[in-house]
Amino acid sequence: MDGLTLFGLVAVSLMLLFYALEDKSPWFVLGFAGSCVLGSAYGFMQGAWPFGLVEGVWSLVAANRWRRQRLGK
């Protein structure tokens, strides 16, 4: 397994972990947003720009959910 594949595996595994824990704390929502950024970077680095683009948008959606939860809205 090369370094890029390992990076992608870690990014997607973190996404799954944080997604599963989102109901426990807003900080897991922020962790999910951050891991989506890593997934986006992986997509662009490996040449799958549609995946990178979608993950980037998904990270913005998750960050907005975290912000709304922190503000109590």
TATA-V639162 format. One record per backbone hydrogen bond with DSSP energy under -1.0 kcal/mol. NH is the residue of the N-H (numbers start at 1). CO is the residue of the C=O. E is the energy in kcal/mol with one decimal. If there is no record, write none. Layout:
nh->(NH	NH)
co->(CO	CO)
e->(E	E)
//
This chain:
nh->(6	7	8	9	10	11	12	13	14	15	16	17	18	19	20	21	24	28	30	31	32	33	34	35	36	37	38	39	40	41	42	43	44	45	46	48	49	52	53	54	55	56	57	58	59	60	61	62	63	64	65	66	67	68	69	70	71	73)
co->(2	3	4	5	6	7	8	9	10	11	12	13	14	15	16	17	21	25	26	27	28	29	30	31	32	33	34	35	36	37	38	39	40	41	42	43	47	48	49	50	51	52	53	54	55	56	57	58	59	60	61	62	63	64	65	66	67	68)
e->(-2.1	-2.4	-2.3	-2.4	-2.5	-2.5	-2.5	-2.2	-2.5	-2.0	-2.2	-2.4	-2.9	-2.3	-2.1	-1.3	-2.0	-1.2	-1.9	-2.1	-2.2	-2.3	-2.5	-2.4	-1.9	-1.6	-1.8	-2.3	-2.5	-2.5	-2.4	-2.4	-2.4	-2.7	-2.2	-2.1	-1.1	-2.1	-2.7	-2.5	-2.5	-1.8	-2.2	-2.6	-2.0	-1.4	-2.2	-2.4	-2.4	-2.1	-2.0	-2.4	-2.4	-2.4	-2.3	-2.4	-1.7	-2.5)
//
